[in-house]
Amino acid sequence: MSTESTDVKWTPMSSGQQTTAPRCVNCDNQVTRQFARVFGDNRDVVHACPDCATYREMKTSDFIPEERR
């Protein structure tokens, strides 16, 4: 553990700042990284989320256009 003092002060994010959390391509809803791993494509891109599709559609990926699969 370092005892050096740092001048960097931690400040929480304000509501206007963007996070690196994944977003749904269809409706721009923020989703978790785990959701992106499970329901996203091979690059963890989420093409639909529970707000804009059913879980059956997300599981089968029938709603994703052929050129984007």
C-alpha positions as CSV (number, residue, x, y, z in Angstrom):
1,M,0.0,0.0,0.0
2,S,1.4,3.3,-1.0
3,T,1.6,6.2,1.4
4,E,2.1,8.8,-1.3
5,S,-0.4,11.6,-1.4
6,T,-2.1,12.2,-4.7
7,D,-3.8,15.4,-5.9
8,V,-6.4,13.4,-7.8
9,K,-9.8,13.9,-6.2
10,W,-12.5,11.3,-6.9
11,T,-15.8,12.8,-8.0
12,P,-18.9,10.8,-8.8
13,M,-20.3,11.0,-12.3
14,S,-22.9,13.5,-13.0
15,S,-26.1,12.3,-14.8
16,G,-25.0,13.9,-18.1
17,Q,-21.8,11.9,-18.6
18,Q,-21.8,8.7,-20.7
19,T,-20.7,5.3,-19.4
20,T,-19.0,2.5,-21.2
21,A,-21.9,0.2,-20.5
22,P,-23.4,-1.5,-23.7
23,R,-26.6,-0.1,-25.2
24,C,-29.3,-1.7,-27.3
25,V,-28.8,-0.8,-31.0
26,N,-32.5,-0.8,-31.6
27,C,-33.8,1.5,-28.8
28,D,-30.6,2.8,-27.2
29,N,-31.5,1.4,-23.8
30,Q,-28.6,0.7,-21.5
31,V,-28.0,-3.0,-20.7
32,T,-25.5,-4.8,-18.5
33,R,-22.3,-6.4,-19.8
34,Q,-23.6,-9.8,-18.8
35,F,-26.8,-9.2,-20.8
36,A,-24.6,-8.3,-23.8
37,R,-22.6,-11.5,-23.4
38,V,-25.7,-13.6,-23.2
39,F,-28.1,-11.9,-25.7
40,G,-25.6,-10.0,-27.9
41,D,-23.9,-11.1,-31.0
42,N,-20.3,-12.4,-31.3
43,R,-19.0,-8.9,-30.5
44,D,-21.4,-8.4,-27.6
45,V,-23.5,-5.9,-29.6
46,V,-27.1,-6.0,-28.3
47,H,-29.5,-5.7,-31.2
48,A,-32.6,-5.9,-29.0
49,C,-33.4,-5.7,-25.3
50,P,-36.5,-6.5,-23.1
51,D,-37.8,-3.1,-23.8
52,C,-38.1,-3.6,-27.6
53,A,-38.3,-7.4,-28.1
54,T,-39.4,-10.6,-26.4
55,Y,-37.0,-13.0,-24.9
56,R,-37.9,-15.6,-27.5
57,E,-36.9,-13.1,-30.3
58,M,-33.7,-12.3,-28.5
59,K,-32.8,-16.0,-28.0
60,T,-33.4,-17.0,-31.6
61,S,-32.0,-13.8,-33.1
62,D,-34.7,-13.9,-35.8
63,F,-35.2,-10.1,-35.6
64,I,-31.5,-9.3,-36.6
65,P,-31.1,-8.6,-40.4
66,E,-29.0,-11.3,-42.2
67,E,-26.2,-8.8,-43.1
68,R,-25.8,-7.9,-39.4
69,R,-25.6,-11.5,-38.0
